[in-house]
Amino acid sequence: MPLYTPLYTLHLLAALIWVGGMFFAWMVLRPAAAALPAAERLRLWLGVFERFFRWVWAAVLILPISGVGLMHLRFNGFESAPRYVQIMIGLYLVMLALFLRIQILQLPELRRAVLIENWPAGAATLGSIRRLVAINLLIGLLLISVAGSRLSLG
């Protein structure tokens, strides 16, 4: 299986970028940015999201492509994949839905608020984004735990 190792490495790197980026944003950047005045904080977060989401888009595309490849190489398809793989697919879909909600609905709201300097609206939108990122981070950590432990889920 010479293709398995590079595909698995690519899969792991994509997950690391997405979940690790959320961990950094939530645990390190968020507390540091809280000390900034509203205008600076919102501009900072807008720039962070716009840059980070490019990487998340790459992960969003790489994960299912590499995952399906790995599934076919290792388990001969979805039907014979163990339960933990099916759980990982389900958790990925939930994470994707939350990311798309942020990207498509909330990031444009934040961009508009910053553009017109409506700091209260921007802060409210950022709070909503922050909650969804926290949920996505928890799901991502759960997903990694499932993958790492391969819990005896069948």
GIMO-V414214 format. One record per residue. N is the residue number from 1. D_FIRST is the distance of its C-alpha to the first C-alpha in Angstrom with 1 decimal. Layout:
# GIMO-V414214
<<N;D_FIRST> <N;D_FIRST>>
This chain:
# GIMO-V414214
<<1;0.0> <2;3.8> <3;5.5> <4;5.4> <5;7.7> <6;10.1> <7;10.4> <8;11.2> <9;13.5> <10;15.2> <11;15.8> <12;17.3> <13;19.4> <14;20.8> <15;21.8> <16;23.3> <17;25.3> <18;26.7> <19;27.6> <20;28.4> <21;30.7> <22;32.5> <23;32.9> <24;34.4> <25;36.6> <26;37.9> <27;38.4> <28;39.4> <29;40.5> <30;42.4> <31;44.7> <32;45.4> <33;46.1> <34;48.5> <35;51.0> <36;51.3> <37;53.9> <38;52.8> <39;52.7> <40;50.6> <41;48.3> <42;47.7> <43;47.2> <44;44.7> <45;42.7> <46;42.7> <47;41.3> <48;38.7> <49;37.6> <50;37.5> <51;35.3> <52;33.0> <53;32.6> <54;31.1> <55;28.2> <56;28.1> <57;27.9> <58;24.8> <59;23.3> <60;24.6> <61;22.8> <62;19.5> <63;19.1> <64;19.2> <65;17.1> <66;14.2> <67;15.1> <68;15.0> <69;11.6> <70;10.3> <71;12.5> <72;11.4> <73;7.6> <74;8.9> <75;12.4> <76;12.9> <77;15.4> <78;18.4> <79;20.4> <80;18.1> <81;17.2> <82;19.2> <83;22.5> <84;21.5> <85;19.1> <86;22.0> <87;24.4> <88;22.3> <89;22.5> <90;26.3> <91;26.9> <92;25.2> <93;27.6> <94;30.5> <95;29.7> <96;29.3> <97;32.7> <98;34.4> <99;33.1> <100;34.3> <101;37.6> <102;38.0> <103;36.9> <104;38.9> <105;41.9> <106;42.6> <107;41.6> <108;44.0> <109;46.7> <110;46.1> <111;46.2> <112;49.5> <113;51.1> <114;50.4> <115;51.6> <116;54.9> <117;55.1> <118;55.3> <119;54.2> <120;54.9> <121;52.8> <122;50.0> <123;50.2> <124;50.0> <125;47.0> <126;45.2> <127;46.0> <128;44.3> <129;41.2> <130;41.2> <131;41.3> <132;38.4> <133;36.3> <134;37.2> <135;36.1> <136;32.8> <137;32.3> <138;32.9> <139;30.5> <140;27.8> <141;28.5> <142;28.4> <143;25.0> <144;23.6> <145;25.3> <146;23.8> <147;20.2> <148;20.9> <149;22.7> <150;20.9> <151;24.4> <152;24.9> <153;25.2> <154;23.6>>
